[in-house]
């Protein structure tokens, strides 16, 4: 296969993945783990957008997670791979926002947030949440991830022992006119 999927084809799949029933078919096809592997290998932001859209459906997310965790898929550490990949994508905001968005969508109880923090997630969030460093959509996804971390017993301590709460406070001051970011930061503080 080509290193990158053709833009017309991936655009079609991106649009299909925005619909829950189509996302269910995508995951149910049995080929979805290969899509995730290809994202990790090629760092294709459009293909990563497919994974993000599929993970955004509450009705599909448990099946997607189960499929990727299964022994047949051999993808049990796929979220770790995204965390490892993200720091090298800081100069590629299109890919970074899709990686962070996918992680922010992972709202299941059995997500190994503590392991992901140890794999470098807190360091990434600290870097990306520096006021003025990142685009607003990247900041928003990071804030949503911190909310997920705060709701997890195993990862809340990593957040509390980091600079992330201070950076959130600084971002709240800087982004106070952006209602979406301000609201999400306030929700995240409530979770903490």
ZIBEL-V405095 format. One record per pair of residues at least 12 apart in sequence whose ideal C-beta (glycine too) atoms are under 8 Angstrom apart, sorted by sequence separation. I is the first residue (numbers start at 0). J is the second residue. If there is no record, write none. Layout:
i=I j=J
i=I j=J
This chain:
i=34 j=46
i=38 j=50
i=12 j=25
i=85 j=98
i=102 j=115
i=128 j=141
i=145 j=158
i=171 j=184
i=84 j=98
i=85 j=99
i=127 j=141
i=128 j=142
i=170 j=184
i=171 j=185
i=34 j=49
i=35 j=50
i=34 j=50
i=81 j=98
i=124 j=141
i=167 j=184
i=102 j=120
i=145 j=163
i=81 j=101
i=82 j=102
i=124 j=144
i=167 j=187
i=81 j=102
i=124 j=145
i=167 j=188
i=31 j=53
i=145 j=167
i=25 j=49
i=78 j=102
i=120 j=144
i=164 j=188
i=142 j=167
i=26 j=53
i=78 j=105
i=164 j=191
i=25 j=53
i=99 j=127
i=120 j=148
i=142 j=170
i=22 j=52
i=22 j=53
i=13 j=45
i=16 j=48
i=31 j=63
i=35 j=67
i=78 j=110
i=95 j=127
i=116 j=148
i=138 j=170
i=159 j=191
i=4 j=37
i=16 j=49
i=23 j=56
i=26 j=59
i=78 j=111
i=82 j=115
i=86 j=119
i=158 j=191
i=9 j=43
i=22 j=56
i=32 j=66
i=85 j=119
i=10 j=45
i=13 j=48
i=17 j=52
i=23 j=58
i=27 j=62
i=31 j=66
i=32 j=67
i=79 j=114
i=83 j=118
i=112 j=147
i=128 j=163
i=9 j=45
i=13 j=49
i=16 j=52
i=23 j=59
i=26 j=62
i=31 j=67
i=79 j=115
i=82 j=118
i=83 j=119
i=86 j=122
i=112 j=148
i=121 j=157
i=125 j=161
i=130 j=166
i=138 j=174
i=155 j=191
i=9 j=46
i=12 j=49
i=16 j=53
i=19 j=56
i=22 j=59
i=26 j=63
i=78 j=115
i=82 j=119
i=86 j=123
i=89 j=126
i=103 j=140
i=110 j=147
i=121 j=158
i=124 j=161
i=125 j=162
i=129 j=166
i=146 j=183
i=3 j=41
i=17 j=55
i=36 j=74
i=39 j=77
i=82 j=120
i=85 j=123
i=89 j=127
i=96 j=134
i=99 j=137
i=102 j=140
i=113 j=151
i=116 j=154
i=125 j=163
i=128 j=166
i=142 j=180
i=149 j=187
i=2 j=41
i=4 j=43
i=6 j=45
i=13 j=52
i=19 j=58
i=23 j=62
i=35 j=74
i=79 j=118
i=112 j=151
i=115 j=154
i=124 j=163
i=128 j=167
i=130 j=169
i=135 j=174
i=3 j=43
i=9 j=49
i=19 j=59
i=26 j=66
i=32 j=72
i=86 j=126
i=96 j=136
i=100 j=140
i=103 j=143
i=113 j=153
i=117 j=157
i=121 j=161
i=130 j=170
i=139 j=179
i=143 j=183
i=146 j=186
i=150 j=190
i=4 j=45
i=32 j=73
i=39 j=80
i=64 j=105
i=82 j=123
i=92 j=133
i=96 j=137
i=99 j=140
i=103 j=144
i=106 j=147
i=110 j=151
i=112 j=153
i=113 j=154
i=116 j=157
i=125 j=166
i=139 j=180
i=142 j=183
i=146 j=187
i=149 j=190
i=4 j=46
i=32 j=74
i=35 j=77
i=39 j=81
i=42 j=84
i=92 j=134
i=95 j=137
i=99 j=141
i=102 j=144
i=105 j=147
i=111 j=153
i=112 j=154
i=116 j=158
i=121 j=163
i=124 j=166
i=128 j=170
i=131 j=173
i=135 j=177
i=138 j=180
i=142 j=184
i=145 j=187
i=149 j=191
i=3 j=46
i=64 j=107
i=130 j=173
i=60 j=104
i=96 j=140
i=103 j=147
i=113 j=157
i=139 j=183
i=143 j=187
i=146 j=190
i=39 j=84
i=55 j=100
i=60 j=105
i=64 j=109
i=92 j=137
i=99 j=144
i=102 j=147
i=135 j=180
i=142 j=187
i=42 j=88
i=51 j=97
i=60 j=106
i=61 j=107
i=64 j=110
i=44 j=91
i=47 j=94
i=50 j=97
i=54 j=101
i=60 j=107
i=42 j=91
i=44 j=93
i=48 j=97
i=51 j=100
i=55 j=104
i=57 j=106
i=44 j=94
i=47 j=97
i=51 j=101
i=54 j=104
i=43 j=94
i=47 j=98
i=50 j=101
i=54 j=105
i=42 j=94
i=44 j=97
i=51 j=104
i=47 j=101
